[in-house]
Amino acid sequence: MHDEAYAYVTYRAYASEAAHTGLGTVAKLFRKTAHQDRYEHFAELAQLTGFVRSDVDNLTETIAGEHHEATVMYPSYAQQARRDGCTAAAELFTEISGDEARHAQWFTAARDALIDPDQEQDFPVGNRVPAVSIPAGPPHCTGQTLTNLKDAMHGEAFASLKYELYAKHAQRTGHPRLAQLFTNIGSTERNEHFAEQAALAGLVQSTKENLRTAMTGEQDGATTTYPEYRDRAAQRGDVGAARLFNELARDKAEHACRLTAALAEPFLDKHGNRHP
């Protein structure tokens, strides 16, 4: 699920870059691939694993994750960034640590409200953060800090889609304010935290390079990751999981073929300029 969430957010960023440079066909391909990763692959894996539980259970898991990021992960990443001389990353990690601490408080207040009707029901829900374009460019950090940025991006992408699932569940159970909280925090994780980390990590490159990166990832999913998962599931006798992993491997192979074909084509941007 982590890989599918990361692919979704990354491909949306790649689509934005392609559209910005007038490569509408490639942008459409990235958006289509991202859509399947999110609304089919991520959703099917979540259903298979029984990922979404009760609202209280979802909140308890969320609070633990946010607390860990606020008190352990991001402070340690900030310290490493200072050792590596990447001040921008150190400042960003410190800022996000504070955000996650605040999120943990809000989620705790929401859980208290669900458990005890006598608790304050008007808990904070934050604000929805609009999508932003991630600028193309090289990494601003190196070494372990660059590795930490990439790790954090995977976590933020996963959290953003996880919270959307939790929001839908809260809406179904008659808790619209909780749904709004999950939705708003999810947008912060994706459109603020992930985006700022991605800019420092140099996630977005030229569209040609983005296609190469995406193609390599899809090929790995088609030939290694999902076939291995399928075989392990089959060995355990989990027919449903094996079938799903096999379907995902086929989808990844199709994605890789489309990306390879796009990479082989010369590009004409919005000005009619040819990009070989």
URHUSUL-V960490 format. One record per backbone hydrogen bond with DSSP energy under -0.5 kcal/mol. CO is the residue of the C=O (numbers start at 1). NH is the residue of the N-H. If there is no record, write none. Layout:
co nh
CO NH
CO NH
This chain:
co nh
1 5
2 6
3 7
4 8
5 9
6 10
7 11
8 12
9 13
10 14
11 15
12 16
13 17
14 18
15 19
16 20
17 21
18 23
19 22
22 24
23 27
24 28
25 29
26 30
27 31
28 32
29 33
30 34
31 35
32 36
33 37
34 38
35 39
36 40
36 41
37 42
38 43
40 44
41 45
42 46
43 47
44 48
45 49
46 50
46 51
47 50
54 58
55 59
56 60
57 61
58 62
59 63
60 64
61 65
62 66
63 67
64 68
65 69
66 70
67 71
68 72
68 73
69 74
72 76
73 77
74 78
75 79
76 80
77 81
78 82
79 83
80 84
81 85
81 86
82 85
85 87
86 90
87 91
88 92
89 93
90 94
91 95
92 96
93 97
94 98
95 99
96 100
97 101
98 102
99 103
100 104
101 105
102 106
103 107
104 108
105 109
106 110
107 111
108 112
109 113
110 114
111 115
112 116
115 117
116 119
121 123
128 130
133 135
142 145
142 146
143 147
144 148
145 149
146 150
147 151
148 152
149 153
150 154
151 155
152 156
153 157
154 158
155 159
156 160
157 161
158 162
159 163
160 164
161 165
162 166
163 167
164 168
165 169
166 170
167 171
168 172
169 173
170 175
171 174
175 179
176 180
177 181
178 182
179 183
180 184
181 185
182 186
183 187
184 188
185 189
186 190
187 191
188 192
188 193
189 194
190 195
192 196
193 197
194 198
195 199
196 200
197 201
198 202
198 203
200 140
200 141
204 137
206 210
207 211
208 212
209 213
210 214
211 215
212 216
213 217
214 218
215 219
216 220
217 221
218 222
219 223
220 224
220 225
221 226
224 228
225 229
226 230
227 231
228 232
229 233
230 234
231 235
232 236
233 238
234 237
237 239
238 242
239 243
240 244
241 245
242 246
243 247
244 248
245 249
246 250
247 251
248 252
249 253
250 254
251 255
252 256
253 257
254 258
255 259
256 260
257 261
258 262
259 263
260 264
261 265
262 265
267 269
267 275
269 272
273 269
274 276
275 267
